[in-house]
Amino acid sequence: MTVCKATFSGTVFRAPEKRFTQNNIAITFFTLQVDGNDDLLIRVISMGKAAETVEQTLSKGDRVVADGKLRIGAAKDENGDDKRVMELELSSFEKVGGSSSKGEAPKQIAKFAEEDFSDDLIGEEEIPF
């Protein structure tokens, strides 16, 4: 798995969906279709207070610029073929277009503090070694 910092602009392809972990931490997922590449979809993940902000602010069709940690992994599709899976752990985002008047820079919607959920997401008794 590769991890790096990345910024993408695109359209919200699939609306944010909020779920909760066993420890009651909110996690929101949405899919971003990257501008200029109809085949490039990225799953964007936010946790905690950021998840609440994303769910309340974004909807399908919104244009956004998303910044965060990109993870690239591998998975098998239903045919057994390998494919790349890209997930962006959201650090900040800007909603662009829409209500702002011409010539205005996009308004910063949200920038999130780094939160460490490592102890909350998996307990020691769940570690297999």
N, C-alpha and C positions, 0 to 999 in steps of 0.2 A: 504494500500500500504506500502510495506517495502522499506527502502532505506538504503544501506550500500555500503562501498567501496569494489571493487572487481577487480581481474585481471584474464583474460581468454586468453588462447592460442587456436588458431584454424585456420580455412581456411575461406576466404571470400566466402560465399555461394551465395550471391546475390550482384552484383556490386553496388558501391555507386551511389546514386541517389540524385541530388541536387534540392531543391525547395526553394522558398522564402516566408516569412511571409508577411502579409499585410503591415508591416513597413519596407519591403525590407531587412530583415535579412536572410542571407543564412543558410539553414539547410540541412545537408546531412545525409542520412540514408543508412546503409548497413546491411546485415545479416551475422553473424559470426556463423559457425558451430564449436562447441567446440570439440577439440581433444579427442578421446576416448569415445565419446558419440554421435553417429550418429543422435539421436533423439533430442539433445539439440541445439536449434537455438536461438540466442540472437540478438535482433534488436539493433544496435549501432547508436547513434545519436551524431552529432557534429554540433556546431553553429558558426556563424561568420567566422573569419579567419581560424579557425580549419576546418570548412566545406570545404573551398577552398583547403586546404592542403590534406584532405582526398580524395576529388574527383580527384585531380591531381596525387596522389601517389598510391592509391590502385585500384586493379581490381579483378575481379572474379578469384578465384584460388590462390591468394596470401596467404601466411602463415603469420599471425600476432600475436602479443601479445598486447592485449588492456587492458587499465586500466581506471577506472572511477567509477562513482556512479551507482550502480545497483538498479533498481526499479522493484519490483515484484508486479504485480497487477492481477486482475481477469477479465476475459471477457467470453462471451458466443460465442461458435462456431455456425456454420450454423444449427446444430442439436439441439441447445438450451442447450447443455452441458457446464458446467463450465470448463474453462481451465486457466492455469497460463500463464501470459504474462511477459516476462523479457526484459527490456530495459536497456542499458548501456549508460549513458551520458559520452562520451569520455573525458578523461583528458590527456592521452598520448597513443602513440602506437609505437610499433617497428615492422618493416617488417623483418621477419627472413627467412633464406635460400636464394637460388637464387644466386646473384652475389658475395657474400662474399666467400673468400677462406676458406679452411678447417682450423679449429683451431681458427678462428677469432670469437670474440664475436659479436652478432648482433648489428648493428649500430642503435643508437637512431634516429628515423626519426622525431618525433615531440612530443613536450610537450607543452601543451597549458596553458595559464594563465587563472585563474578563471575570467570569464566575467559574469556580472549580466545583463540578458536580461529580467528580470521580468517586468519592466515598458514598454519595447518595445513590448513584446509578447501579452499583453492584456492591453487595456486602461481602465481607471476608469469607463467610460460609458458602458463598456461591462460586468462589474461585476453585477450579478443579485441580490445583496442584499445591 
